[in-house]
Amino acid sequence: KAAEALKGMLSSDAVVRRDGKETKVPGAEIVPGDIVIMNTGDRVPADIRMLEVNNLACQEAALTGESVPIDKMTDLIVPENGNPKQVPLGDRKNLCFSATLVAQGFGVGLVVSTGDFTEIGTINKLVNKVETKKTAVLEQIDFVSKILACFIAVTAIITWCVAFFMVGESALDALSIALVCAVAMIPEGLEAIVTMTYSWSVSNMAKQQAIIRVLPAVETLGSVTVICSDKTG
């Protein structure tokens, strides 16, 4: 439930000016070219070029790491090299960025990008491309599973041979005995035990005001030896 609550950071509604009228629409329905009106406490629904500001400041810590609200303006920003993309995000003071919060003031702006084309969306795409890696516990479980599979297969073959050649059972009865032994040796409770252990760890972390979204992340945190942080961290 705590992880689901984090989704509240995304803008759900926004006030836009369409056909000369101000209407509230879901954030997902905003498109480039819309005129958005923002007030104190609003979530910025997209990347917006400001057209009008009145003491407007946005909290951009989630995007740039800047701990204090950034005052916004409508002036044109011309970089020295002539390439606007080279301007750092923190210096683009005529833009409001998606998923940031309006800390104070009032503003009207033109939507220039939405969804994955916003600055926060670009970060999201890069994060999704990160190669997933199994934790040490999951690797050990895979190794144990392979050992168990080989052991069970060998034991089942030996059981069939004993039942068929030494006891004198028919081939079908010997196969049934071997399969029963193989199924009985499968540790069906292993996954449940691992999950319960992770859940217990997540519960303890929650008591320490830390939200764990993926259960195996608890073990990864336990393996951390160095934490690199900037001033906002």
Secondary structure by P-SEA (a helix, b strand, c coil): ccccccccccccbbbbbcccbbbbbccccccccbbbbbcccccccccccccccccccccccccccccbbbbbbcbbbbccccccccccccccccccccccccccccbbbbbcccccccaaaaaaaaaaacbbbbcaaaaaaaaaaaaaaaaaaaaaaaaaaaacccccccaaaaaaaaaaaaaaacccaaaaaaaaaaaaaaaaaaaacccccccaaaaaaaaccbbbbcccc
